[in-house]
Amino acid sequence: MLGEPDTTLEQVPISPIPAVNVATVPQRSPLRYPGGKTWLIPHIRAWLSGMTPKPGLLVEPFAGGAIVSLTAVMEGLAGRSLLSEIDRDVAAFWQAALCHSDELIDRIQRFNPTREGIERLHESAPGDVVSRGFRTLVLNRTRRGGILAHGASLPRIGEAGKGVASRWYPETISRRIRAIAKHAHRIDFRQTDGLEIIEQLPPPRNAPTPTAIFVDPPYTAAGKQAGKRLYNHNGLDHPGLFQRLAQSEADFLMTYDHSPEILDLTRKHNFHAKRVNMKNTHHAQIWELVITRRPVF
Ligand SMILES: C[S@@+](CC[C@H](N)C(=O)[O-])C[C@H]1O[C@@H](n2cnc3c(N)ncnc32)[C@H](O)[C@@H]1O
């Protein structure tokens, strides 16, 4: 209709790269992250390997399980990565994994994941970073859906009737942490606001190699308010995020669920959006947006 804003999903072109079956991508994060982006990895590979010269730095301002940075660093798609995460518990996990991996692995190996043990850990308020990071890992691996937000519960039955420990795989988790420790000299972490990190990036013309930013903000823009249930830090100034990305001049790739507000912001800043079809467990069609500064896909 004439004069109607051009914000319907159907007007967004479909990405030529399909969402991948997550079983075909190496799982590198020790955290099970709600809203995790393993499905996006083929887009990330295409985006970063298309940059010349190769990005010296990949910034991931909303780290969560940090799957994109881990993949980029381990696959040599970026020289270094800088993660930021505002949640104190998630931050403690990354500080422990990057700086105290041996101690963290030792705790993992010694832990007996009984319901009582997990509940005791939940009630505890550890002061040191390894204990706090370990607590985050255990709660993330044992709670329903990996949800760390207040109010999340332990499953009653668990996967294959194995109870609360059904996703506690000490060997696999330790192996992933060892792999991260091997690359830790190329991964920086800050517990801070992702918006500030973007704001503080030096202008690309002052950097010897390009900087890339992967942005996966907590989803609250679509009115579904899914982020509220999933993360303790779920409010975000979405227009402010778009504004900062526009000002940074850095190459970026951002994912969002579809909403008219997000498509409006994409258009306002002359960014490029593609949609990717995600099938949920009920085989319903769910579209996610992949937004970039330049046309990539
Ligand atoms: C959608 S999740 C990221 C998931 C991640 N891409 C993955 O694949 O695991 C968003 C994360 O941003 C964090 N967060 C929310 N607000 C933030 C802020 N202002 N600055 C930094 N992190 C923030 C949340 O705690 C959550 O861990």
The ligand as a Gaussian input file, in Angstrom:
#p B3LYP/6-31G(d) Opt

LIG

0 1
 C       21.931000     -13.575000      22.577000
 S       23.079000     -13.822000      23.876000
 C       24.580000     -14.157000      23.028000
 C       24.683000     -15.618000      22.601000
 C       25.997000     -15.943000      21.897000
 N       26.079000     -15.298000      20.605000
 C       26.183000     -17.463000      21.706000
 O       26.194000     -17.944000      20.576000
 O       26.319000     -18.125000      22.718000
 C       23.274000     -12.199000      24.498000
 C       24.271000     -12.056000      25.660000
 O       24.484000     -10.654000      25.874000
 C       24.617000     -10.409000      27.270000
 N       24.305000      -8.988000      27.475000
 C       23.108000      -8.394000      27.645000
 N       23.256000      -7.055000      27.693000
 C       24.575000      -6.784000      27.538000
 C       25.347000      -5.595000      27.458000
 N       24.787000      -4.388000      27.551000
 N       26.673000      -5.706000      27.267000
 C       27.281000      -6.920000      27.165000
 N       26.598000      -8.086000      27.231000
 C       25.268000      -8.024000      27.398000
 C       23.637000     -11.384000      27.907000
 O       24.021000     -11.628000      29.255000
 C       23.809000     -12.625000      26.998000
 O       24.837000     -13.445000      27.508000

